[in-house]
Amino acid sequence: MPSGHSQLIWFFVVYFFLFLYLRMHQTNNARCVDLLWRHILSIILLGMALSVSYSRPISEYFLVRDTSLIPNILWFEYTVTRSEARNRQRKLGTKLQ
């Protein structure tokens, strides 16, 4: 799952791409400088998004912090489910006798 930073920057970049190429679609009277400006801005935004996406797992801060709790959560779910199953079995066992 990508981090919130990566999701936010990719949302911004995709929105800006759509704005640049669909909303500001004026190719009939666009000058070469305007088209060049759009392409350069798109490349810069794409580079920013890729660098944010690449830097998140490299820092290892998010990987260690986010994944260190997963075994604890799985153990909690296992023990709660097991205890609920035992309680249910006890209740059903006493009613049947």
All heavy atoms as an XYZ file, in Angstrom:
822
protein
N       0.847     -1.174      0.000
C       0.000      0.000      0.000
C       0.891      1.236      0.000
O       1.769      1.369      0.840
C      -0.867     -0.078      1.249
C      -2.095      0.730      1.248
S      -3.193      0.240     -0.061
C      -4.356      1.526      0.060
N       0.688      2.116     -0.931
C       1.517      3.324     -0.944
C       1.206      4.235      0.236
O       0.114      4.223      0.790
C       1.149      4.001     -2.257
C      -0.030      3.311     -2.766
C      -0.233      2.046     -2.026
N       2.190      5.039      0.601
C       1.995      5.951      1.724
C       1.061      7.086      1.332
O       0.762      7.296      0.151
C       3.338      6.517      2.168
O       3.855      7.371      1.168
N       0.616      7.814      2.319
C      -0.284      8.935      2.066
C       0.378     10.019      1.242
O      -0.268     10.684      0.422
N       1.686     10.201      1.454
C       2.403     11.204      0.675
C       2.400     10.836     -0.807
O       2.187     11.683     -1.670
C       3.849     11.323      1.168
C       3.955     11.869      2.540
N       3.907     11.064      3.647
C       4.097     13.138      2.984
C       4.030     11.816      4.712
N       4.143     13.075      4.351
N       2.660      9.566     -1.095
C       2.680      9.129     -2.491
C       1.309      9.236     -3.132
O       1.182      9.654     -4.281
C       3.157      7.679     -2.572
O       4.464      7.575     -2.107
N       0.279      8.855     -2.396
C      -1.071      8.958     -2.944
C      -1.440     10.412     -3.223
O      -2.036     10.720     -4.262
C      -2.067      8.358     -1.970
C      -1.969      6.875     -1.841
C      -2.934      6.319     -0.829
O      -3.828      7.008     -0.342
N      -2.770      5.055     -0.499
N      -1.084     11.296     -2.322
C      -1.416     12.705     -2.503
C      -0.685     13.304     -3.693
O      -1.292     14.003     -4.510
C      -1.075     13.494     -1.237
C      -1.356     14.991     -1.317
C      -2.844     15.246     -1.398
C      -0.751     15.695     -0.130
N       0.602     13.023     -3.834
C       1.354     13.620     -4.942
C       0.883     13.052     -6.275
O       0.791     13.781     -7.259
C       2.876     13.453     -4.750
C       3.656     14.351     -5.718
C       3.324     12.038     -4.930
C       3.621     15.788     -5.397
N       0.537     11.765     -6.333
C       0.050     11.200     -7.594
C      -1.334     11.732     -7.944
O      -1.639     11.947     -9.118
C       0.062      9.678     -7.556
C       1.428      9.146     -7.841
C       2.300      8.606     -6.952
C       2.096      9.149     -9.112
N       3.459      8.273     -7.590
C       3.366      8.590     -8.914
C       1.743      9.570    -10.383
C       4.280      8.431     -9.944
C       2.660      9.423    -11.413
C       3.908      8.856    -11.187
N      -2.178     11.965     -6.946
C      -3.476     12.579     -7.215
C      -3.271     13.974     -7.800
O      -3.899     14.346     -8.791
C      -4.296     12.668     -5.928
C      -5.559     13.476     -6.101
C      -6.657     12.920     -6.715
C      -5.625     14.782     -5.653
C      -7.816     13.660     -6.885
C      -6.775     15.530     -5.817
C      -7.869     14.962     -6.438
N      -2.375     14.744     -7.198
C      -2.098     16.096     -7.674
C      -1.546     16.070     -9.085
O      -1.959     16.859     -9.942
C      -1.111     16.783     -6.721
C      -0.647     18.125     -7.193
C      -1.497     19.209     -7.183
C       0.638     18.292     -7.656
C      -1.081     20.445     -7.616
C       1.077     19.530     -8.097
C       0.215     20.609     -8.077
N      -0.612     15.166     -9.370
C       0.014     15.106    -10.698
C      -0.994     14.691    -11.762
O      -1.050     15.291    -12.841
C       1.232     14.154    -10.664
C       1.710     13.819    -12.060
C       2.354     14.793     -9.869
N      -1.804     13.684    -11.479
C      -2.803     13.250    -12.471
C      -3.826     14.352    -12.717
O      -4.202     14.625    -13.858
C      -3.484     11.940    -12.015
C      -4.692     11.623    -12.868
C      -2.486     10.800    -12.061
N      -4.252     15.007    -11.642
C      -5.192     16.120    -11.799
C      -4.571     17.238    -12.637
O      -5.217     17.800    -13.515
C      -5.591     16.646    -10.421
C      -6.605     17.753    -10.475
C      -7.953     17.473    -10.615
C      -6.215     19.092    -10.408
C      -8.897     18.483    -10.675
C      -7.141     20.112    -10.474
C      -8.475     19.797    -10.604
O      -9.398     20.810    -10.676
N      -3.312     17.551    -12.378
C      -2.648     18.625    -13.122
C      -2.437     18.236    -14.581
O      -2.565     19.078    -15.473
C      -1.317     18.974    -12.452
C      -0.917     20.384    -12.653
C      -1.396     21.379    -11.829
C      -0.069     20.744    -13.679
C      -1.039     22.694    -12.017
C       0.302     22.049    -13.880
C      -0.183     23.034    -13.051
N      -2.098     16.950    -14.840
C      -1.978     16.486    -16.227
C      -3.300     16.660    -16.966
O      -3.329     17.157    -18.095
C      -1.588     15.018    -16.283
C      -0.123     14.748    -16.124
C       0.305     13.482    -15.810
C       0.822     15.730    -16.273
C       1.639     13.201    -15.655
C       2.157     15.475    -16.116
C       2.565     14.201    -15.809
N      -4.381     16.214    -16.335
C      -5.691     16.349    -16.970
C      -6.052     17.808    -17.198
O      -6.624     18.158    -18.232
C      -6.763     15.662    -16.126
C      -6.658     14.143    -16.040
C      -7.681     13.598    -15.059
C      -6.820     13.512    -17.406
N      -5.695     18.658    -16.237
C      -5.967     20.083    -16.400
C      -5.151     20.663    -17.546
O      -5.682     21.415    -18.370
C      -5.648     20.830    -15.103
C      -5.910     22.299    -15.177
C      -7.201     22.793    -15.102
C      -4.875     23.198    -15.338
C      -7.454     24.147    -15.180
C      -5.107     24.553    -15.410
C      -6.407     25.029    -15.334
N      -3.866     20.313    -17.608
C      -3.011     20.869    -18.658
C      -3.404     20.404    -20.054
O      -3.412     21.192    -20.996
C      -1.548     20.481    -18.407
C      -0.780     21.308    -17.407
C       0.609     20.725    -17.234
C      -0.688     22.748    -17.834
N      -3.701     19.110    -20.193
C      -3.885     18.575    -21.537
C      -5.338     18.484    -21.981
O      -5.603     18.382    -23.170
C      -3.220     17.204    -21.638
C      -1.709     17.328    -21.614
C      -0.978     16.919    -20.519
C      -1.030     17.887    -22.684
C       0.398     17.046    -20.487
C       0.337     18.027    -22.674
C       1.047     17.602    -21.569
O       2.402     17.743    -21.547
N      -6.280     18.524    -21.054
C      -7.682     18.484    -21.466
C      -8.368     19.833    -21.293
O      -9.080     20.289    -22.177
C      -8.442     17.411    -20.678
C      -7.991     15.981    -20.909
C      -8.800     15.024    -20.062
C      -8.080     15.611    -22.375
N      -8.180     20.444    -20.160
C      -8.852     21.716    -19.884
C      -8.225     22.867    -20.669
O      -8.919     23.735    -21.162
C      -8.783     21.994    -18.385
C      -9.492     23.216    -17.943
C     -10.962     22.955    -17.846
N     -11.571     24.091    -17.173
C     -12.818     24.424    -17.320
N     -13.589     23.684    -18.082
N     -13.313     25.443    -16.701
N      -6.923     22.866    -20.760
C      -6.229     23.931    -21.486
C      -5.885     23.476    -22.909
O      -4.819     23.745    -23.421
C      -4.951     24.328    -20.736
C      -5.225     24.932    -19.377
S      -3.726     25.404    -18.536
C      -3.190     26.775    -19.539
N      -6.797     22.768    -23.516
C      -6.578     22.207    -24.851
C      -6.880     23.270    -25.906
O      -8.011     23.444    -26.335
C      -7.472     20.981    -25.042
C      -7.244     20.281    -26.331
N      -6.075     19.629    -26.609
C      -8.039     20.121    -27.409
C      -6.150     19.107    -27.814
N      -7.340     19.387    -28.322
N      -5.863     23.980    -26.296
C      -6.002     25.039    -27.301
C      -4.889     24.882    -28.330
O      -3.997     25.707    -28.449
C      -5.926     26.409    -26.651
C      -6.976     26.619    -25.587
C      -6.676     27.845    -24.753
O      -5.619     28.433    -24.840
N      -7.623     28.215    -23.921
N      -4.932     23.801    -29.061
C      -3.847     23.530    -30.004
C      -3.960     24.331    -31.289
O      -2.989     24.478    -32.010
C      -3.806     22.031    -30.360
O      -5.081     21.645    -30.857
C      -3.417     21.208    -29.152
N      -5.134     24.874    -31.586
C      -5.275     25.591    -32.854
C      -4.528     26.923    -32.846
O      -4.024     27.358    -33.866
C      -6.752     25.800    -33.210
C      -7.499     26.511    -32.093
O      -6.958     26.754    -31.028
N      -8.759     26.816    -32.364
N      -4.437     27.579    -31.707
C      -3.711     28.841    -31.677
C      -2.560     28.813    -30.673
O      -2.042     29.843    -30.290
C      -4.658     30.007    -31.365
C      -5.325     29.840    -30.019
O      -5.155     28.839    -29.360
N      -6.109     30.846    -29.643
N      -2.172     27.614    -30.242
C      -1.088     27.502    -29.263
C       0.251     27.726    -29.945
O       0.516     27.230    -31.036
C      -1.111     26.137    -28.612
N       1.045     28.508    -29.275
C       2.382     28.747    -29.793
C       3.302     27.616    -29.360
O       2.982     26.850    -28.453
C       2.921     30.065    -29.264
C       2.135     31.261    -29.784
C       2.689     32.520    -29.246
N       2.584     32.453    -27.769
C       2.830     33.460    -26.980
N       3.215     34.605    -27.475
N       2.715     33.338    -25.674
N       4.415     27.535    -29.989
C       5.389     26.496    -29.674
C       5.887     26.644    -28.241
O       6.118     25.654    -27.549
C       6.545     26.570    -30.660
S       7.754     25.257    -30.460
N       6.009     27.882    -27.773
C       6.470     28.126    -26.403
C       5.454     27.604    -25.393
O       5.824     27.012    -24.371
C       6.732     29.637    -26.193
C       7.109     29.933    -24.753
C       7.795     30.132    -27.148
N       4.169     27.774    -25.670
C       3.135     27.276    -24.775
C       3.145     25.746    -24.693
O       3.002     25.171    -23.611
C       1.753     27.741    -25.228
C       1.568     29.235    -25.053
O       2.256     29.813    -24.185
O       0.733     29.802    -25.783
N       3.289     25.094    -25.838
C       3.345     23.635    -25.835
C       4.598     23.130    -25.118
O       4.543     22.158    -24.361
C       3.312     23.111    -27.273
C       2.012     23.325    -28.033
C       2.162     22.880    -29.478
C       0.881     22.586    -27.357
N       5.704     23.803    -25.337
C       6.943     23.434    -24.663
C       6.805     23.623    -23.158
O       7.241     22.774    -22.374
C       8.113     24.264    -25.211
C       9.488     23.935    -24.653
C       9.890     22.530    -25.051
C      10.496     24.956    -25.150
N       6.156     24.700    -22.738
C       5.942     24.973    -21.316
C       5.113     23.862    -20.670
O       5.405     23.406    -19.577
C       5.252     26.326    -21.175
C       4.861     26.673    -19.794
C       5.661     27.176    -18.818
C       3.561     26.540    -19.216
N       4.948     27.366    -17.676
C       3.648     26.987    -17.887
C       2.339     26.093    -19.687
C       2.552     26.989    -17.035
C       1.252     26.089    -18.834
C       1.375     26.542    -17.531
N       4.079     23.401    -21.359
C       3.239     22.313    -20.838
C       4.047     21.030    -20.659
O       3.937     20.347    -19.645
C       2.082     22.019    -21.784
C       0.944     22.935    -21.650
C      -0.181     22.442    -22.522
N      -1.094     23.539    -22.788
C      -2.032     23.524    -23.694
N      -2.176     22.469    -24.450
N      -2.818     24.553    -23.866
N       4.823     20.704    -21.670
C       5.593     19.466    -21.606
C       6.668     19.528    -20.523
O       6.885     18.547    -19.796
C       6.222     19.144    -22.955
C       5.213     18.840    -24.024
N       4.198     17.930    -23.859
C       5.074     19.338    -25.277
C       3.471     17.864    -24.959
N       3.979     18.727    -25.841
N       7.332     20.653    -20.394
C       8.360     20.793    -19.354
C       7.733     20.710    -17.969
O       8.252     20.028    -17.078
C       9.150     22.114    -19.539
C      10.043     22.003    -20.778
C       9.978     22.438    -18.309
C      10.751     23.280    -21.138
N       6.610     21.374    -17.771
C       5.926     21.323    -16.486
C       5.449     19.896    -16.176
O       5.552     19.435    -15.031
C       4.746     22.282    -16.487
C       4.055     22.509    -15.167
C       5.032     23.049    -14.134
C       2.904     23.476    -15.348
N       4.987     19.186    -17.183
C       4.556     17.803    -16.983
C       5.723     16.907    -16.589
O       5.597     16.048    -15.706
C       3.912     17.261    -18.254
O       2.785     18.007    -18.585
N       6.860     17.096    -17.217
C       8.038     16.294    -16.892
C       8.518     16.600    -15.475
O       8.893     15.687    -14.720
C       9.152     16.532    -17.936
C       8.743     15.911    -19.270
C      10.479     15.962    -17.465
C       9.635     16.274    -20.426
N       8.487     17.858    -15.078
C       8.886     18.226    -13.714
C       7.939     17.601    -12.693
O       8.378     17.043    -11.678
C       8.942     19.759    -13.564
C      10.120     20.323    -14.358
C       9.039     20.168    -12.100
C      10.136     21.823    -14.449
N       6.636     17.667    -12.946
C       5.668     17.069    -12.030
C       5.823     15.553    -11.954
O       5.740     14.968    -10.869
C       4.246     17.428    -12.460
C       3.818     18.853    -12.173
C       2.478     19.125    -12.832
C       3.736     19.092    -10.689
N       6.051     14.932    -13.082
C       6.257     13.491    -13.098
C       7.514     13.118    -12.322
O       7.527     12.144    -11.566
C       6.339     12.982    -14.536
C       6.417     11.479    -14.712
C       5.159     10.821    -14.177
C       6.610     11.145    -16.176
N       8.568     13.911    -12.472
C       9.795     13.672    -11.713
C       9.589     13.833    -10.219
O      10.113     13.052     -9.416
N       8.800     14.842     -9.831
C       8.499     15.027     -8.413
C       7.738     13.827     -7.856
O       8.042     13.328     -6.770
C       7.666     16.287     -8.201
C       8.440     17.569     -8.216
S       7.431     19.056     -8.050
C       6.125     18.583     -6.980
N       6.737     13.374     -8.591
C       5.934     12.246     -8.117
C       6.776     10.976     -8.009
O       6.657     10.231     -7.038
C       4.749     12.019     -9.047
N       7.611     10.739     -8.987
C       8.466      9.559     -8.927
C       9.464      9.645     -7.782
O       9.731      8.644     -7.112
C       9.192      9.372    -10.261
C       8.326      8.914    -11.422
C       9.118      8.926    -12.719
C       7.754      7.544    -11.154
N      10.004     10.839     -7.547
C      10.967     10.969     -6.445
C      10.296     10.786     -5.091
O      10.873     10.179     -4.188
C      11.677     12.326     -6.522
O      10.764     13.371     -6.287
N       9.064     11.277     -4.922
C       8.355     11.064     -3.659
C       8.031      9.583     -3.485
O       8.216      9.022     -2.402
C       7.074     11.919     -3.600
C       6.176     11.491     -2.454
C       7.422     13.380     -3.471
N       7.564      8.936     -4.545
C       7.236      7.516     -4.451
C       8.476      6.677     -4.177
O       8.417      5.681     -3.463
C       6.585      7.034     -5.743
O       5.372      7.684     -5.937
N       9.599      7.060     -4.741
C      10.837      6.317     -4.551
C      11.434      6.570     -3.173
O      11.997      5.676     -2.561
C      11.843      6.703     -5.635
C      13.149      5.974     -5.530
C      13.237      4.627     -5.859
C      14.295      6.615     -5.093
C      14.435      3.948     -5.760
C      15.497      5.944     -4.986
C      15.553      4.614     -5.325
O      16.731      3.941     -5.214
N      11.284      7.770     -2.654
C      11.928      8.112     -1.389
C      11.193      7.541     -0.187
O      11.787      7.370      0.876
C      12.036      9.620     -1.234
O      10.763     10.192     -1.020
N       9.910      7.237     -0.298
C       9.170      6.741      0.859
C       9.695      5.390      1.333
O       9.990      5.227      2.499
C       7.670      6.672      0.568
C       7.031      7.977      0.196
C       7.515      9.160      0.966
N       7.008      9.227      2.313
C       7.306     10.194      3.160
N       8.086     11.167      2.805
N       6.829     10.184      4.364
N       9.832      4.367      0.479
C      10.350      3.100      1.005
C      11.849      3.128      1.276
O      12.344      2.370      2.082
C      10.031      2.076     -0.070
C       9.560      2.797     -1.234
C       9.332      4.217     -0.865
N      12.592      4.013      0.626
C      14.034      4.067      0.825
C      14.368      4.561      2.222
O      15.349      4.135      2.823
C      14.684      4.975     -0.248
C      14.495      4.366     -1.634
C      16.148      5.208      0.032
C      15.074      2.985     -1.786
N      13.553      5.444      2.766
C      13.851      5.996      4.087
C      13.750      4.936      5.179
O      14.302      5.103      6.247
C      12.923      7.168      4.388
O      11.605      6.712      4.522
N      13.048      3.840      4.930
C      12.868      2.712      5.832
C      12.182      3.090      7.141
O      11.947      2.255      7.980
C      14.199      2.017      6.125
C      14.792      1.351      4.911
C      16.077      0.625      5.226
O      16.391      0.453      6.414
O      16.761      0.234      4.283
N      11.885      4.334      7.340
C      11.161      4.737      8.534
C       9.746      4.190      8.479
O       9.240      3.643      9.441
C      11.142      6.257      8.655
C      10.245      6.768      9.734
C      10.580      6.627     11.069
C       9.032      7.374      9.424
C       9.749      7.084     12.069
C       8.193      7.837     10.408
C       8.564      7.694     11.729
O       7.734      8.142     12.706
N       9.111      4.313      7.317
C       7.741      3.865      7.180
C       7.659      2.343      7.116
O       6.719      1.759      7.591
C       7.099      4.485      5.946
C       6.830      5.939      6.116
C       7.684      6.878      5.589
C       5.741      6.374      6.820
C       7.447      8.217      5.756
C       5.489      7.710      6.997
C       6.344      8.636      6.464
N       8.650      1.711      6.517
C       8.602      0.262      6.420
C       8.692     -0.388      7.792
O       7.926     -1.281      8.116
C       9.742     -0.239      5.532
C       9.610      0.055      4.050
C      10.826     -0.454      3.305
C       8.370     -0.593      3.506
N       9.614      0.047      8.614
C       9.794     -0.564      9.922
C       8.625     -0.215     10.829
O       8.064     -1.080     11.499
C      11.135     -0.119     10.544
C      11.244     -0.588     11.973
C      12.287     -0.626      9.712
N       8.238      1.024     10.852
C       7.175      1.448     11.755
C       5.836      0.847     11.353
O       5.065      0.404     12.195
C       7.074      2.959     11.759
C       6.062      3.482     12.756
C       5.911      4.948     12.599
N       5.439      5.206     11.250
C       4.438      6.000     10.952
N       3.819      6.651     11.886
N       4.069      6.194      9.707
N       5.526      0.834     10.076
C       4.219      0.361      9.628
C       4.088     -1.152      9.697
O       3.023     -1.669      9.970
C       3.939      0.830      8.204
C       3.755      2.330      8.135
O       3.514      2.934      9.192
O       3.856      2.882      7.034
N       5.157     -1.871      9.449
C       5.061     -3.320      9.406
C       5.374     -3.979     10.736
O       5.148     -5.171     10.892
C       6.005     -3.900      8.344
O       7.341     -3.524      8.665
C       5.632     -3.403      6.972
N       5.893     -3.246     11.704
C       6.250     -3.886     12.967
C       5.019     -4.272     13.776
O       5.094     -5.147     14.628
C       7.150     -2.966     13.786
O       6.440     -1.795     14.134
N       3.887     -3.666     13.537
C       2.682     -3.977     14.298
C       1.829     -5.079     13.669
O       0.900     -5.562     14.295
C       1.831     -2.720     14.446
C       2.463     -1.583     15.236
C       1.552     -0.376     15.243
C       2.778     -2.016     16.647
N       2.130     -5.470     12.469
C       1.309     -6.457     11.779
C       1.271     -7.798     12.519
O       0.188     -8.354     12.716
C       1.758     -6.613     10.313
C       1.417     -5.336      9.566
C       1.100     -7.819      9.654
C       1.905     -5.290      8.152
N       2.396     -8.359     12.980
C       2.300     -9.614     13.736
C       1.477     -9.471     15.017
O       0.738    -10.395     15.391
C       3.749     -9.965     14.052
C       4.550     -9.253     13.037
C       3.791     -8.010     12.728
N       1.577     -8.337     15.688
C       0.790     -8.119     16.906
C      -0.705     -8.080     16.598
O      -1.514     -8.631     17.349
C       1.210     -6.828     17.590
C       2.637     -6.870     18.058
O       3.187     -7.944     18.285
N       3.246     -5.714     18.188
N      -1.066     -7.432     15.525
C      -2.478     -7.359     15.138
C      -3.001     -8.738     14.757
O      -4.099     -9.129     15.148
C      -2.666     -6.352     13.981
C      -2.364     -4.940     14.476
C      -4.065     -6.438     13.402
C      -2.285     -3.916     13.391
N      -2.195     -9.496     14.011
C      -2.609    -10.852     13.644
C      -2.760    -11.739     14.874
O      -3.708    -12.525     14.972
C      -1.603    -11.457     12.659
C      -1.580    -10.840     11.266
C      -0.459    -11.442     10.450
C      -2.906    -11.020     10.577
N      -1.847    -11.628     15.841
C      -1.947    -12.415     17.062
C      -3.193    -12.026     17.857
O      -3.893    -12.888     18.380
C      -0.691    -12.236     17.908
C      -0.757    -13.011     19.186
C      -0.927    -12.523     20.433
C      -0.687    -14.424     19.327
N      -0.973    -13.529     21.353
C      -0.826    -14.720     20.697
C      -0.537    -15.467     18.427
C      -0.811    -16.022     21.184
C      -0.521    -16.764     18.918
C      -0.662    -17.024     20.287
N      -3.486    -10.748     17.933
C      -4.682    -10.288     18.631
C      -5.940    -10.857     17.985
O      -6.830    -11.377     18.659
C      -4.727     -8.761     18.645
C      -6.004     -8.214     19.209
C      -6.233     -8.207     20.573
C      -6.981     -7.709     18.365
C      -7.412     -7.711     21.091
C      -8.163     -7.216     18.867
C      -8.378     -7.210     20.237
N      -6.028    -10.778     16.671
C      -7.195    -11.305     15.968
C      -7.326    -12.811     16.170
O      -8.422    -13.333     16.356
C      -7.111    -10.981     14.476
C      -7.321     -9.530     14.151
C      -8.733     -9.071     14.462
O      -9.681     -9.867     14.343
O      -8.885     -7.902     14.840
N      -6.204    -13.510     16.152
C      -6.230    -14.963     16.346
C      -6.731    -15.315     17.738
O      -7.605    -16.185     17.887
C      -4.825    -15.522     16.116
C      -4.694    -16.970     16.502
C      -5.267    -17.968     15.724
C      -4.000    -17.344     17.645
C      -5.157    -19.302     16.082
C      -3.882    -18.667     18.009
C      -4.457    -19.641     17.223
O      -4.346    -20.949     17.585
N      -6.209    -14.652     18.759
C      -6.609    -14.987     20.130
C      -8.057    -14.601     20.404
O      -8.773    -15.341     21.080
C      -5.688    -14.311     21.155
O      -5.672    -12.909     20.929
C      -4.289    -14.877     21.094
N      -8.515    -13.476     19.888
C      -9.911    -13.075     20.097
C     -10.858    -14.042     19.395
O     -11.864    -14.469     19.970
C     -10.129    -11.620     19.618
C     -11.595    -11.290     19.531
C      -9.416    -10.653     20.535
N     -10.545    -14.412     18.189
C     -11.386    -15.350     17.448
C     -11.417    -16.707     18.145
O     -12.479    -17.340     18.258
C     -10.870    -15.504     16.011
O     -10.799    -14.224     15.414
C     -11.769    -16.401     15.185
N     -10.268    -17.141     18.624
C     -10.198    -18.429     19.315
C     -11.003    -18.415     20.612
O     -11.736    -19.365     20.905
C      -8.735    -18.742     19.591
C      -8.492    -20.112     20.084
C      -7.025    -20.379     20.128
N      -6.798    -21.618     20.870
C      -5.655    -21.986     21.355
N      -4.610    -21.214     21.182
N      -5.525    -23.114     22.001
N     -10.891    -17.333     21.383
C     -11.645    -17.261     22.641
C     -13.148    -17.157     22.383
O     -13.950    -17.749     23.106
C     -11.164    -16.092     23.496
O     -11.441    -14.870     22.869
N     -13.548    -16.431     21.334
C     -14.969    -16.370     21.000
C     -15.492    -17.727     20.560
O     -16.613    -18.111     20.901
C     -15.207    -15.335     19.896
C     -15.097    -13.912     20.363
C     -15.311    -12.915     19.243
O     -15.602    -13.343     18.105
O     -15.177    -11.721     19.511
N     -14.701    -18.468     19.833
C     -15.117    -19.801     19.398
C     -15.258    -20.729     20.605
O     -16.202    -21.533     20.674
C     -14.122    -20.371     18.402
N     -14.334    -20.637     21.553
C     -14.446    -21.445     22.774
C     -15.703    -21.090     23.561
O     -16.415    -21.973     24.029
C     -13.226    -21.220     23.664
C     -12.055    -22.031     23.298
C     -11.021    -21.927     24.403
N      -9.722    -22.259     23.881
C      -8.592    -21.796     24.344
N      -8.580    -20.949     25.351
N      -7.449    -22.169     23.820
N     -15.954    -19.797     23.740
C     -17.149    -19.370     24.475
C     -18.424    -19.835     23.787
O     -19.369    -20.277     24.435
C     -17.171    -17.852     24.645
C     -16.099    -17.369     25.596
O     -15.604    -18.129     26.427
N     -15.733    -16.103     25.463
N     -18.462    -19.751     22.491
C     -19.623    -20.198     21.734
C     -19.805    -21.703     21.878
O     -20.921    -22.196     22.052
C     -19.460    -19.822     20.257
C     -20.698    -20.008     19.446
C     -20.558    -19.574     17.984
N     -19.826    -18.333     17.814
C     -18.668    -18.230     17.147
N     -18.124    -19.297     16.605
N     -18.065    -17.070     17.008
N     -18.698    -22.421     21.838
C     -18.768    -23.872     21.984
C     -19.241    -24.260     23.381
O     -20.026    -25.195     23.537
C     -17.390    -24.489     21.698
C     -17.411    -25.982     21.547
C     -18.212    -26.402     20.330
O     -18.378    -25.662     19.363
N     -18.740    -27.604     20.377
N     -18.785    -23.548     24.398
C     -19.227    -23.822     25.775
C     -20.725    -23.575     25.924
O     -21.438    -24.355     26.553
C     -18.463    -22.941     26.766
C     -17.093    -23.431     27.055
C     -16.477    -22.606     28.174
N     -15.030    -22.653     28.030
C     -14.215    -21.669     28.276
N     -14.671    -20.520     28.709
N     -12.924    -21.814     28.129
N     -21.199    -22.479     25.372
C     -22.622    -22.162     25.473
C     -23.460    -23.196     24.744
O     -24.519    -23.615     25.223
C     -22.909    -20.767     24.914
C     -22.394    -19.659     25.783
C     -22.682    -18.316     25.169
C     -22.110    -17.211     26.038
N     -22.310    -15.886     25.446
N     -23.019    -23.632     23.572
C     -23.749    -24.640     22.833
C     -23.674    -25.985     23.526
O     -24.648    -26.748     23.523
C     -23.206    -24.760     21.408
C     -23.511    -23.604     20.465
C     -22.810    -23.821     19.126
C     -25.003    -23.469     20.259
N     -22.541    -26.278     24.165
C     -22.369    -27.554     24.861
C     -23.254    -27.648     26.087
O     -23.809    -28.690     26.373
N     -23.444    -26.538     26.820
C     -24.285    -26.583     28.015
C     -25.749    -26.646     27.643
O     -26.546    -27.232     28.363
C     -24.026    -25.345     28.896
O     -24.253    -24.171     28.127
C     -22.612    -25.344     29.432
N     -26.147    -26.066     26.549
C     -27.552    -26.091     26.148
C     -27.950    -27.458     25.623
O     -29.089    -27.877     25.750
C     -27.826    -25.035     25.089
C     -27.789    -23.628     25.637
C     -28.099    -22.626     24.548
C     -28.041    -21.220     25.115
N     -28.285    -20.211     24.088
N     -27.009    -28.169     24.999
C     -27.337    -29.471     24.443
C     -27.506    -30.534     25.525
O     -28.233    -31.477     25.338
C     -26.236    -29.906     23.462
C     -26.139    -29.084     22.156
C     -24.969    -29.556     21.338
C     -27.417    -29.210     21.371
N     -26.882    -30.390     26.654
C     -26.949    -31.422     27.691
C     -28.153    -31.297     28.530
O     -29.092    -31.038     28.736
C     -25.744    -31.333     28.614
C     -24.489    -31.677     27.895
C     -23.256    -31.437     28.800
O     -23.367    -30.924     29.894
N     -22.115    -31.819     28.295
